Amino acid sequence: DYIGARALLSSLPNVDWLLGDRGYDADWFRDALKDKGIRPCIPGRKQRKTPVKYDQRRYKRRNRIEIMFGRLKDWRRVATRYDRCPKVFLSAIALAAIVIYWL
């Protein structure tokens, strides 16, 4: 997971926290986030010799994001990405998110 994150690291927005699962546990990734002023909330892998501190309460609330992505995938247009134009695809996601929020 964190190999793909290397490509996206330079385009991260200015945020306070980054929530990630154990797949993103790498020292270079944590250091890169700290250099950008982002606090990582990533639990350490089980093979890690020294445990890593992270906000467990914040990490448990990460499932809300995954639930939202699951609900967005219920929309066939979003799940199969019928729209090839990025602007139209983003507007379809925004419309689906609004409808999901109000239901």
N, C-alpha and C positions, 0 to 999 in steps of 0.2 A: 504494500500500500504506500509506503513512504517514498518509493522510487518515483511514482507519479506525482507525489507532493513536491518533489524537487523542482519539477517544471512549473508548478503553479505558485511556488514560494514568492517569486518576485511580484506577482500580481495580487497578493493578499491585501484586502482592505485594512484600514486602520481600525483594529478591534482590540478589546481588552483580553479576551480569552479565546482559545482554540480548543474545542472539545474533539477528542479523537479516541478511537479504541486502541487496543494493544498493538494493532498492526502498524501504528505510527510511532511506536516507541523506538527511537534511535537518538543517540547523544547528539549527533550533528544536526538533527532536525530540531531538537529542543534548544540547542544553542542558537540556531538560525532564527527561531521564533523569539527568543529572548533578545537577540540583537535588534529585531524589529519592534521590540516593546510589547510583545504578546506573551501572555502567561499561558503555558501549555497545561491543559487538564487531561493528561494522558496517563493511564496506569502503566506500570512497568510490566514487561513480559515475565513469565514465570521463570525463565532461564536467567534472568538478570541477577547478578550476585549481590549488588547493593540495591535495596528498595528505593523507589522514587516517591517523593511526596506529591500528592495531587488532591484536589478538593473532591472528596467522595460524594458529598451531597450534590454538587454541581454535576458530577459525572452521571449520577443516577437519573438526573433530569434530562439526559441526552436522548432518552428514548422518545421524548416528545417530537424531536426532529425526525427520527426514523418513522414515527407514526404518520407525520405529515407527508413524508415522501411516499409512504405506502398508500395514503389516500389520494395523492396526486396520480399515482400509477393506476388507480381505478378508472381514471379518465382515459379512454382509449386513444384520444388524440394526443395526449401528453406521453403516454406509455410507448406508443409506436412512433412518435415524432413524425407525424404526417407533414408538418410544416418544415420546410427546409430553410426558410429565411429565419435567421436568429431573432429578429424583431417580432415576427409573427408568432414564433414559438414561445418567446418570453411573454407576449400578451396572452397566449393561451394558458400558460402557467398562472399568470396573474388572475385571469378570469376564473380558473378552476379554484385557486386559493380563496378568492372572495366568496365563491359559492359554498365551498367547504366550511369557511369560517361562519357563514350565516346559517348553515344547517345544523 
